[in-house]
């Protein structure tokens, strides 16, 4: 994580230092996904011949309450496992993604982008533990099997309309958790 932060700082510095020529444009905008609704996209277009670099940071956190209850009894008194748990449908999702990527323009106003980085999707469920006599023991937030973290990637299409840069695409974490991406940025 620290190496990614250092690389990001070096890239940001090189992007801003290399935009002294008038053909290069810095853009800054908002990015969003279904799991990561809050995001920031920063980049330089035409840093290379028909290409540029960008950084995309996104995060999200959601609490939701589904209408279900699961109860599991464990009545093995000899082993001291005389307790049960209830899962009542209270779930949390915390997710973020940090990607560095490149853009390539096919025409003056149309192109594509691709990036890689690190992402995390953590889904937890609330579980209440009780003794068999209905005496409350504790509440734990348990990690769901859908959780994942690791290498993230994204790719999609770009459309430039005057000073507005629009993009849409797909992202994933460990080729497992897919998300739709949208962004709108202003070119300075």
N, C-alpha and C positions, 0 to 999 in steps of 0.2 A: 504494500500500500504506500509506503514511504517512497519507494522507487518511482511508482506511478506519479506521485505528487511532484517529485523533482523533475521528471520528464515533462510533465504538464507545464511547470513553471518555465523550463527552458524553451519549450515549444511556444508558449505565449510570448516570451521575450523575443524569440526569433521572428515570430509573426509580426509583432508590432515594429521591430527594428527594420524588417525588410519591406515595409509598406511605404517607403519614402518616394518611390516612383508613382506617377499618377495613374498608371494602368491597373495597379493593384487596389482592391477595395476591401476594407474591413467590414464584416457584417456581425451583427449582434441581434439575437432574437430569442423567442420563447419556443421551447420544444415540449412535446407532450406524448404520452402513451397511455394505453388503457390501465396498466399497472403502475406507471410512473407519471402521474398527471402534471407534475411541476418540474420544469426543466429550463436550462439555459444553453444556447448554442452560440459559439463564438468561432469565427474563422476569417480566412483571407481568401478571396477568390482571385484567380489568375496569378497565383504566386509562381507557377510554372507555366509552360505553354499549355493552354487550355485546362490547367488544373490548379487546385488549391488545397489547403489544409483546414481542418476544423476540430473543435473539441465540443463534445455534447455531454452534459451532466444532467441526470434526471433522478428524481426521487419521488416516493409516494408512501403514504401510510393510511390504512383503512381499518376501521373497526366496524364489524357488522354483526347482527344478531339474527340467526336463522331460527326457524320455528321447528326445532326437534329436540328430543332428549334421548340419550343413550345411557343405559344403566348396565353395569357389569358387576355381578356378585362373585366373590371369592370366599368360599366357605370352608377352606381347609384350616380348621381350628388347631390341628396338631402342629402345623408349621407357623402358627401365629399370623396367618393371612386372613383374619376374620374382618375384612373390610370390603367396601365396594366403592365404585366411583360413578359419578354422573357427569356426562358431557351435555351441556344445555344449549349448544348452538352459538355461543359467543366466540367469535374468531377475530384474529388480527392479522393483517398483512403489512409487512414492512419491506420495501423494495427500493433499490437504487441501482444506477448504472452509470459508469464513466467510460466514455469511448473517445479515442483519437482516430481521425480518419482523413481520407482524401476525397476530393471532388474532381470530376472531369466533365467538361462541357463538350457536348457533341456538336451543338449549334450555339449561336449567340445567346439563346435564352433557354436551352434545354440540356440536361445532363444527368449524371447519376453520382451517387456517393456510396462509400463503404468505409466502415471503421471497426476497430477492435478495442477491447479494454477489459474491464472487470465489472461484474454485476452480482447482485444478491437478491434473492426472492425468499423471504422467510414468512411462512404461514404458521401461526400458532393457534391452538384451540384451548379453551378454558376447561379444566377438569377439576371437579370438586371431589375430595376423598372423604368418606364417612366410615365410622365403625358400624358393625351390623346392627347395633342398637340405635342407629340414626344419629349418633354423636358426630358432629363435624370435626374433621382432623385438619385438613389444609386444602388450599387451592393452588394448583400449579398450571402454568401455561406450557403446554407440551408442543414440541415441534411436529408439524404435520409432514407426511411423507412427500407432499408436493414441493417442499422447500428445496432450494438448490442455490449454489454460489460457485463462481469461477469465471472462466473466460466468457466474455460477452462479445457479440458482433451485431452489426447492423448494416443494412444496405437499402437503397431506394432511389427514387427519381427526384430531380430538381427542376424547378421552373422559375425563371427570372422574369418579372414584369416590372420594367423600369428599375426602381430602387428597392423593390420587394423581392425577396427570395423565398419561395415556397418549396417544401419538400414533404414527401410521404414515402413510407417504406415499412420494413419489418425488422425487428430486433429479436435476439434470443440470448439466453444464458445457458451455457453448456449444451447447446443444440437441443434443449429440452423445453424451456419456458419461453414461448413465443409471445410477442407483443406487436401491436401496430404502432407506428411512429408518425407524428405530424410535427411540422415546425413552420414558423413564419419569422423572417428576419429582415432587418433593414440594412441596406448597404450604404456605408458612409463614404 
